[in-house]
Amino acid sequence: MATKDNVLLSSDPVFKDVLLEILEGCRDLREATARMSETVLNALMSMQADEACGAPWGERSEERVNSRNGYRERGLSTTAGDLTLEVPKLRKGTYFPDDILRRWGRADAALAAAITEMYVQGVSTRRVEAVARKLGLDSMSSSRVSSMCASLDAEVDEFRTRPLGWQRWCYLWLDATWVRCRVEGRSVSQAIVTAIALGEDGCKHFCGADVMDTESYADWGRFLANLRDRGLDGARLVVSDAHGGLKRAVAERFQGASRRRRCVHLMRDVAGHVRNRRDQARAVELLRAVFAQRDPLVARAALRRAAGEIESFSPAAAACLAGAQEDRLVYMDFPSSHWRKIRTNNVHR
């Protein structure tokens, strides 16, 4: 819909000439947008400088309180491309367009947010640089991308060290995922460990994350000690895998809490001791039938029967199942309405 301002601008011959000149000298819409943004911002800063002086540039006036003294160029990277802005200088005092530019920033907020999001999604700084060049940002080097994303470090540190003692926690899920990371120029495999807890408010909260070289007792102990120091207390059950170092660390840092192994890990470990594929599937189905039971007495009876059948075709698998005795049905000691959530590490359940 046309407005009064639009009509006035379209009928202004000076505006028409400037617009046509910009369009004629541009190769595409992106470049035209950058040129028009540059022209509008420079005009706006000039108007603000005139207001600070009390009179337009080059005009004599009794109301003048200051005068212009040239300008200094300031680069600004935007989603439309690199702009060259002409910031006016004054003979007395200083002028800076705080409502347009950040004092030490060289990129607008939209571009900084886009680059930061790419970085968070795992795009390398060199790939971000390549994308920026296609957008017409010649000055967006990989080191500058890293500098722009450095603000994320402070946010991550604040998140990782925030206090957790504002409520008591009922259940704690611990997990580790191995990924390839670049450390000191080398690609190495490292464990990304996470802690998610269910609070008394009935909601699950992401409580901690860290990177480990190995899932050792020392590493897990350090991670869990940090959770306790920040106030994570009251956990009645810890759900995790059966890593020896993790089990020992949980026993020491969360004394009195039960610990259970994820059902899926137990089934995989038992099946891993069976050579025949058909018998592997049979062992998994037997255990699934156990975990599907709703009555603890029936579940324990089904477990004894499953252990006997598994031993008939794989004593090694039966021994593995017997070794996990304390992990198998511990979740049944808690309210049945919680079973579906605490049987696995699937925190979306």
Solvent accessible surface area in square Angstrom, and as a share of the most:
residue,aa,sasa,rsa
1,M,225,1.01
2,A,79,0.61
3,T,71,0.41
4,K,159,0.67
5,D,96,0.50
6,N,74,0.38
7,V,85,0.49
8,L,102,0.51
9,L,87,0.43
10,S,61,0.39
11,S,71,0.46
12,D,55,0.28
13,P,91,0.57
14,V,102,0.59
15,F,77,0.32
16,K,98,0.41
17,D,91,0.47
18,V,58,0.33
19,L,53,0.26
20,L,96,0.48
21,E,117,0.52
22,I,7,0.04
23,L,86,0.43
24,E,143,0.64
25,G,50,0.48
26,C,22,0.13
27,R,203,0.74
28,D,75,0.39
29,L,142,0.71
30,R,73,0.27
31,E,34,0.15
32,A,4,0.03
33,T,53,0.31
34,A,10,0.08
35,R,84,0.31
36,M,60,0.27
37,S,38,0.25
38,E,38,0.17
39,T,54,0.31
40,V,95,0.55
41,L,38,0.19
42,N,30,0.15
43,A,49,0.38
44,L,67,0.33
45,M,0,0.00
46,S,34,0.22
47,M,115,0.51
48,Q,44,0.19
49,A,0,0.00
50,D,29,0.15
51,E,135,0.61
52,A,50,0.39
53,C,1,0.00
54,G,31,0.30
55,A,6,0.05
56,P,64,0.40
57,W,177,0.62
58,G,73,0.70
59,E,87,0.39
60,R,235,0.86
61,S,45,0.29
62,E,181,0.81
63,E,132,0.59
64,R,67,0.24
65,V,100,0.58
66,N,20,0.10
67,S,34,0.22
68,R,42,0.15
69,N,66,0.34
70,G,45,0.44
71,Y,116,0.44
72,R,102,0.37
73,E,120,0.54
74,R,22,0.08
75,G,39,0.38
76,L,16,0.08
77,S,3,0.02
78,T,14,0.08
79,T,70,0.41
80,A,16,0.12
81,G,0,0.00
82,D,56,0.29
83,L,6,0.03
84,T,63,0.36
85,L,0,0.00
86,E,67,0.30
87,V,1,0.00
88,P,3,0.02
89,K,78,0.33
90,L,22,0.11
91,R,160,0.59
92,K,131,0.55
93,G,64,0.61
94,T,134,0.78
95,Y,26,0.10
96,F,29,0.12
97,P,2,0.01
98,D,90,0.47
99,D,110,0.57
100,I,43,0.22
101,L,6,0.03
102,R,139,0.51
103,R,131,0.48
104,W,228,0.80
105,G,11,0.11
106,R,111,0.41
107,A,4,0.03
108,D,41,0.21
109,A,79,0.61
110,A,62,0.48
111,L,4,0.02
112,A,23,0.18
113,A,62,0.48
114,A,45,0.35
115,I,2,0.01
116,T,28,0.16
117,E,91,0.41
118,M,50,0.22
119,Y,95,0.36
120,V,89,0.51
121,Q,128,0.57
122,G,66,0.64
123,V,46,0.27
124,S,55,0.36
125,T,30,0.18
126,R,172,0.63
127,R,167,0.61
128,V,0,0.00
129,E,27,0.12
130,A,51,0.39
131,V,62,0.36
132,A,3,0.02
133,R,126,0.46
134,K,173,0.73
135,L,67,0.33
136,G,23,0.22
137,L,0,0.00
138,D,102,0.53
139,S,62,0.40
140,M,0,0.00
141,S,43,0.28
142,S,23,0.15
143,S,82,0.53
144,R,49,0.18
145,V,0,0.00
146,S,54,0.35
147,S,76,0.49
148,M,38,0.17
149,C,4,0.02
150,A,53,0.41
151,S,66,0.43
152,L,30,0.15
153,D,91,0.47
154,A,69,0.53
155,E,106,0.48
156,V,75,0.43
157,D,77,0.40
158,E,128,0.57
159,F,87,0.36
160,R,88,0.32
161,T,88,0.51
162,R,65,0.24
163,P,104,0.65
164,L,2,0.01
165,G,55,0.53
166,W,155,0.54
167,Q,26,0.12
168,R,129,0.47
169,W,3,0.01
170,C,31,0.18
171,Y,2,0.01
172,L,0,0.00
173,W,5,0.02
174,L,1,0.00
175,D,47,0.24
176,A,23,0.18
177,T,79,0.46
178,W,116,0.41
179,V,58,0.33
180,R,160,0.59
181,C,35,0.21
182,R,176,0.64
183,V,52,0.30
184,E,162,0.73
185,G,56,0.54
186,R,146,0.53
187,S,56,0.36
188,V,32,0.18
189,S,48,0.31
190,Q,21,0.09
191,A,0,0.00
192,I,54,0.27
193,V,0,0.00
194,T,34,0.20
195,A,0,0.00
196,I,31,0.16
197,A,0,0.00
198,L,24,0.12
199,G,2,0.02
200,E,110,0.50
201,D,71,0.37
202,G,57,0.55
203,C,71,0.42
204,K,56,0.24
205,H,48,0.21
206,F,79,0.33
207,C,0,0.00
208,G,2,0.02
209,A,28,0.22
210,D,48,0.25
211,V,77,0.44
212,M,8,0.04
213,D,96,0.50
214,T,78,0.45
215,E,21,0.10
216,S,41,0.26
217,Y,66,0.25
218,A,57,0.44
219,D,22,0.11
220,W,1,0.00
221,G,4,0.04
222,R,154,0.56
223,F,12,0.05
224,L,0,0.00
225,A,21,0.16
226,N,64,0.33
227,L,0,0.00
228,R,86,0.32
229,D,122,0.63
230,R,26,0.10
231,G,22,0.22
232,L,0,0.00
233,D,62,0.32
234,G,19,0.19
235,A,11,0.09
236,R,117,0.43
237,L,0,0.00
238,V,0,0.00
239,V,0,0.00
240,S,0,0.00
241,D,28,0.15
242,A,33,0.25
243,H,67,0.30
244,G,54,0.52
245,G,12,0.12
246,L,1,0.01
247,K,68,0.29
248,R,134,0.49
249,A,0,0.00
250,V,3,0.02
251,A,66,0.51
252,E,74,0.33
253,R,94,0.34
254,F,7,0.03
255,Q,146,0.65
256,G,88,0.84
257,A,21,0.16
258,S,39,0.25
259,R,31,0.11
260,R,0,0.00
261,R,27,0.10
262,R,26,0.10
263,C,3,0.02
264,V,52,0.30
265,H,40,0.18
266,L,2,0.01
267,M,24,0.11
268,R,152,0.56
269,D,51,0.26
270,V,0,0.00
271,A,15,0.12
272,G,63,0.60
273,H,89,0.40
274,V,7,0.04
275,R,237,0.86
276,N,81,0.42
277,R,209,0.76
278,R,202,0.74
279,D,32,0.16
280,Q,55,0.24
281,A,59,0.46
282,R,107,0.39
283,A,0,0.00
284,V,29,0.17
285,E,96,0.43
286,L,37,0.18
287,L,1,0.00
288,R,129,0.47
289,A,51,0.39
290,V,1,0.01
291,F,5,0.02
292,A,65,0.51
293,Q,54,0.24
294,R,155,0.56
295,D,65,0.33
296,P,45,0.28
297,L,139,0.69
298,V,77,0.44
299,A,0,0.00
300,R,91,0.33
301,A,47,0.36
302,A,26,0.20
303,L,12,0.06
304,R,165,0.60
305,R,180,0.66
306,A,2,0.02
307,A,27,0.21
308,G,42,0.40
309,E,49,0.22
310,I,0,0.00
311,E,100,0.45
312,S,88,0.57
313,F,46,0.19
314,S,9,0.06
315,P,94,0.59
316,A,53,0.41
317,A,0,0.00
318,A,12,0.09
319,A,65,0.50
320,C,26,0.16
321,L,1,0.01
322,A,61,0.47
323,G,60,0.58
324,A,3,0.02
325,Q,123,0.55
326,E,100,0.45
327,D,3,0.01
328,R,33,0.12
329,L,14,0.07
330,V,23,0.13
331,Y,1,0.00
332,M,12,0.05
333,D,97,0.51
334,F,20,0.08
335,P,64,0.40
336,S,57,0.37
337,S,88,0.57
338,H,60,0.27
339,W,10,0.03
340,R,146,0.53
341,K,75,0.32
342,I,0,0.00
343,R,70,0.26
344,T,21,0.12
345,N,21,0.11
346,N,66,0.34
347,V,34,0.20
348,H,169,0.76
349,R,95,0.35
